[in-house]
């Protein structure tokens, strides 16, 4: 849940300067990679 909230807040405060889908996928990949270790 916090992953989604963080991306949404950064997207809103950053004047929607990046793709939500692309950033969400990128961060999910990072988080899954960390959980695998």
N, C-alpha and C positions, 0 to 999 in steps of 0.2 A: 504494500500500500504506500509506503513512504517513497518508493522509487517513482511511482506514478505522480504523487503529490509534488515531489521535488522537480520533476520535469515540467509539470504544468505551471508551477510557480515561476521557474526560470523562463519558460516560454512567454508567460504573461508579462513579467517584468522586463524581459528582453525585447519587447515590441515585436514578438512573434518572428524573430529573426532566423529560426531554423525549423526544420520539419519535425513535427512531433513523432511521427512514425519512425523516421530514421534515427532520431535520438533515443527513442524508447527501445528500439531493437539493439542499438549499440550498447546502451546501459544494461539491458537484460543479458546480453552476451558476456559483458564484464562480470556481472553478478553471478551468473551460472558458472563461469570459469573460476571464480573465487570459491564457490561452494564445492567444486570438484576437487580442489586441492585439499 
